[in-house]
Amino acid sequence: MLREIITIDEGKCNGCGLCVPGCPEGAIQIIDGKARLISDLFCDGLGACLGHCPEGAITIEKREAQPYDERRVMENIIKAGPNTIKAHLAHLREHGETAFLQTALDVLDEKNVPVPGDFQFAESGPCGTQAGGGCPGSRTLSFGSKKPSESAEGAVPSELSQWPVQLHLVSPNAPYFRSADVVLAADCTAFAVGDFHRRFLRGKALAIACPKLDEGQEIYLAKLTAMIDQADINTLTVVMMQVPCCGGLLALAKKALASSARKIPIKKVVVGLQGEILQEGWV
């Protein structure tokens, strides 16, 4: 995929190593007397290392690179201890990378690693960092098989099998995405289609997004690519409204597929303003 990532000018690099501690993600090592980017997967492209290079040998460029993998980064950072964990979380918070930050907190929670005591979650409001992980509203949950509804007569049971569902909040490596059939739905579709759960959600994992209003579309692209290449999803069904701006969701899915090593089927479903299915088929 095309993204921002550091590049190191070997002619300028004197091997001082000052950039290494400035990269808590562990993307840089001194090898043969020069600073080297050891893996695209570990470089978030945010440039924490730039200010530590006295020779100006490190810059940021936009090029084809593997998607940044926050989960793999955290596995290395946990080994480095609480000070490195704290530095990495602060780094993500300062750059407003709330999606990566939530993934980092999820990994700490999954591995029962405490969040540094003076660390506060990036977003304001009731979702502060808690003793077992991040924001409760975006904590990864799988609901398992559904039981018949025990609510009022005539109530329709939910087919939702996971939480969260918003694409900024989901982890592409969450258990419910692994080898799953995934629905990528525009936010409005669930309100337009009266039987959305029965028709689209039964037995599937879900991610929702708005291609017009949501910021951070490059994060969406990275997550969809990771779902394809790392979570090994089976299929991707894009459910979108008939309005022109909604076509951006399908374009995002196609771009993720083009950036992926694996190739999977993508289905397009176009929903009319009153919930009718105008178009449905594999693309």
N, C-alpha and C positions, 0 to 999 in steps of 0.2 A: 504494500500500500504506500501511497505518497504521504509523507509526514515530515515534521521538523525533527531533526536529530543532530547531535554534535558532530563536528569534523575536526580532526587534529592535524595541524601543519607540522609534519615531522622536522622540517627544516628550521622552524622556530623553536620547537620543544627542546629544552635542555635537560629534561628528565628529573627536574627538582621534586616532583611528586606532590606539590601543593594542591593539585586538583583532586587527588585521590580521596582525602578525607572530606572534600567538598561535595563528593558524590556518594551519599549514603546508600544509593541503589546498587553500588558495586559495579557500575558499568565501565569504570576506568581502572586499569592496572599499569604499573611500570614494568615493561618487558623490553629487554635488550637496551636499557637506558633511555627509552622513550615512553611517553604516555600512549596507551592504546585503548581504543574502544573494544572491549572484549565481546560484547553481544548487543545487537540492536534491541533484543528483548528487554534489556535492563535500562536502556536510555529513554527517559521520558521526554527529552527535548526541551525541558524547562530552563536549562542553562545554569544550574546552581554552581557548576564548576567554573564558569567563565571568569568570575571575579577573583578566583584564586590563582589564575595563571599570570605570572609577572611578564611573560614574553608575548602575550596575546596570541598564543598558538591555537586556542580553542575558539571556534565560532559555531554558529548554528546554520545549517543548510536544510533545504527541503529536498528530499530525495526518496526513492523507493527503498523501503526498509520494512523489516518484520514489525508487526504491531507490538507496542509496549505491553508487557505482561505483568500487571501489578501482583498477581498471586505468586508468580515465580520470584519476583523481587522480594516479596515479604518472607518467603521461605529462607532466603539468604540473610535478610535483615534480622530476623528472629535469632539466628545463630550468632549474630554480632553483638547482641545484648541490648539492654533497655535504653542506653544512651543513643545508639544508632536508630532504634525504633522511634524514639522521641524526635530525633532530627528529621527522620523521613516523614513522619506524620506532620510535623510543623512545616516542612517543605511543601507538601501537598496542600495544606491549609492556606499557606501564604499565596500560593498561585491559584487559589480558587478551584482546585481539582477535586470537587466534592465526590464525583463518581469513583475516582481512584481511591480517595480517602475512605469512602465507605467500604470498598473492597478490602483495603488494608485492615480496617477494623473488623470486618467479617472474618478474615483469616486469623487475626489474633483471638477472636472469640472461638472459632472452630478448634484452635490448638490450645485453648485455655491459657493464653499468655496475657497477663494483665496489661491494660493500657496505662502508660505513664500517668501518675496521679495528678500532675498539673496540666495535663493536656485537655483542651476543650474542643468539642466537635465543631466543625467549621460553620455550621448553620446555627442561627439564633433560634430561640424558642424552646419548647419543652424537650427537644431531642438532644440533650446533652449526652456526653460520653458517660456510660455507666460501667459499673464494676464488671460486667461480663462481656462488653463489646460496645457497639456503636448505637446509632439511633434505633430505638425499638420499632419505629415505623418502617424501617428499611432492612430489618434483620431477616436473613434468609430462612424461609420456612417452607417445608413440603407437607401438604395436608394428607397425602395418601388417598386411598380409595374413598369414595363418597358413600354416606349412609342416607337412607330415605329421610326426607325432611320431617321433623317432629313439630313444626310450627303449625300455624293455622291451616285449616282444610283448604286445599286448592293452591297452597304456596308451592312455587317451583324451586327445587333445590339448586344450589349453585354448582357449576361444573369447574369452578376455579380450583386448581390443585396446588397452588404455590403463593408465596409472597416474598418480595414485592413484585410488581408487574411493570412499573414505569422503567423505560429503558435506561435512564440515567442511574437508577438505583439497583437494577439487577446486576448480579455477577455473571458473566458469560460462562463461568465454570461451575455455577451452582449445580447441585446434583440433579435438579429437575430438568436441566437442559441436556444432560448427557444422553446421547443416542435418542433424542426425542424428536417428535414432529412439533415444530414451533410455529405459532401464529404471531405475526407482527402486525398489530392492528393500529390504525389511526384512532385517536382518542374518541372521535365522534361516532364511530361505527357501532359501538355497543349501545348507544342511545337511539340509533336509527333502526337497527335490526331487533325486532321484538323477541326473537328466539335465538339471540346471539350465543348464549351459553350452549344450548343444545346443538346448534348448527356448527359452531366453530371451536368450542373449547373442550368438548368431551374427549378425554384421553390425550390432550395436547398441553404443552407449556406455552406461556403467553408473555409477550412484551408489547407495551403500548408506547406510542410516541406521536408527536404532532410535527410533520415536516415543515410547517410554516412558522410556528411560534416558538418551538424549542430551540434553545441555544446549545452550542457544543456538538454540532452534528458530526465533527471529526471523531468525537468519543463514541457516538452511535456507530460510525463506520468501523472503528476498532473493535467494538463489542460484537457486532455482527460477524466480523471476520473471525474473531476468536471462537464464537459459537460454532462456526463451520469447521475451522481447523483444529480446535482444541477440545471442544465439547462433542464433536462428531455428531452434530444434529443430522437427522435423516432428511427432513424436508423443511421448507420455509414457505408458509402461506401468508401473503401480504394482503390484508383486508383494508380497503381504503374507500373514501367517499368519492362521488363522481366529480367533485369540484376540482379544478385544474391544479391547485396547490398541493393536493393530496398525492399527485403523481410523484412527488419528491420522495415518498416513502418507498415506492417500487424502485426508483432510480438508486436510492441508497442501498437497497438489498442487492440489486444487480452489481453495483460497484463493489460491495463486499464480496460477492461471489467471484468477481473478476480478480480481486486481490488475494483470493484464497488458493491454497494448494489443492484442496479437495473441491469437487464439483458435486452439487446437490440439486435436486429439482426445486424450482420456485413456482408457486401458484399465485396468480393474480385474481383477486375478487374485488369487483367494483360495486359499491352499494349506492343506490339512489337516495335522494333526500327523504323519501318516505319509507325507506327500509327495504325496497325491492332489490333483488340481485340483478344487476344490469349485465354483468359479464363475469364469467368464472372459467379459468382454464390455466394450463401450464404454459410458462413463457420460456 
